[in-house]
Amino acid sequence: MKNHHIQLTSHPQSGAKPPPVHWGAPTAAERGPVLASLKNGRRNVIGAHAGAYVIYRALAIAAGKLDPIHVPDLTNTAPAATIGPHPQWGDPKKIVSLDPWGHLVAEAFAERLKEGWDIRPTIAVTRAHIAMPELQQAIAVGRLKPDEKILNANGSARVTKAAIEPVWFLPGIAERFGLAESKLRRALFEHTGGMFPELVTRPDLKVFLPPIGGITIYIIGDVAALADPTRKVACRVHDECNGSDVFGSDICTCRPYLAHGVELCVATAQQGGAGLVVYNRKEGRALGEVVKFLVYNARKRQDGGDRAATYFARTECVAGVQDMRFQELMPDVLHWLGIRRIDRFASMSDMKFKPIVESGIEVVERVEIPPELIPADARVELDAKRAAGYYTSLAPTAEELASPKGRRLED
């Protein structure tokens, strides 16, 4: 590995003037590139690319496995499907937590890339198949029928998927939360142990690449249908739960909701529309998995056992807060896709529903989840969320869930 001088970034650098970022501009050229590189003094953002994986990149450089000045070769990396541009991309209030042009870097900034500018994509779009045993079960009982176009006979579904790294426009983030930008910057600086001094020393830099998990979206059916008002859209917004989603833990309802959402998306796509699953990396209501498991222990070991009445009290004792997902930023990805209406929303969560409709997207129907999909151990969670106002008043109690007529369930 070559030796390089340490570059301090807490004050403006000498050399070429960084190109400005005009957030919400109607074209990529007018908006300008997002530049996190330290090369040539062009850096115009705070932080570094790769989100939660940025530390691994730094470790790879330290270990001599990666050249610190490596620039990605973007040949043949173009999106496998066309997404946008959509009118929402030119509205600085609609999208503040991702770069709507992040998948079009190689196309939009081709000339600057040829000149040696290190401009990196923050979104990648590809195609694949997903195979879930729940889809096979839905075929077996007749809820879904293979068509070999969207759903194959083996239960796999064809999808277009996109990975999205967070890109925060700080003035827009502050406005979304009703904060002064200076207060937001100071809190982000102080409560990350001073990791990003530019937050308080560089008010001229308005874009921040936070080291947090991003988003993966799965589109079933024609991508163009998402923005077509004549075609129906089904959507499941899902926040990561590794224990349930991957390993099938029965203490919560996460995987059953995810599987039901995927089934709803397949059915809607087969009817000529499109289905969308938005998978947010916000483990344990964004409290993290360590806190989540500590809370599990605290709930189960208290006098009287695990009870809905103390569910969130135990969470607050450990974490200090019930939930840190802050769904205010969640609708951004829907606007990136050009969505203006969701016909079938696979969720009864008011915490998800309200930010979507308040952002200007119509939700026609909120689709309930069959009660038989809910594990018995998850009913404490449902009652606790009901009492805490997580979802509509039509959501059921544990007693209602136990009944064959159980109605609507929370995620």
Buried (B, 14 or more C-beta within 10 A) or exposed (E): EEEEEEEEBEEBBEEEEBBEBBBBBEEBBEBBBBBBBBBBBBBBBBBBBBBBBBEEBBEBBEEEEBEBEEBBEBEEBBBBBEBBBBEBBBBBEBBBBBBBBBBBBBEBBEEBBEEEBBBBBBBBBEEEEBEBEBBBBBBEEEEBEBEEEBBBEEBBBBBBBBBBBBBBBBBBBBBBEEEEBEEBBEEBBEEEEEEBBBBBBBEEBBBBBBBEBBBBBBBBBBBEBBBBEEBBBBBBBBBBBBBBBEEEBBBBBBBBBBBBBBBBBBBBBBEEBBBBBBBBBBBBBBBBEEBBEBBBEBBEEBEEEBBBEBBBBBBEEBBEEBBBBBBBBBBBBBBBBBBBBBBBBBBBBBBBBEBBEEBBBEBEEBBBBEBEBBBEEBBBBBBBBBEBEBBBEEBBBBEBBEEEEBBBBBB
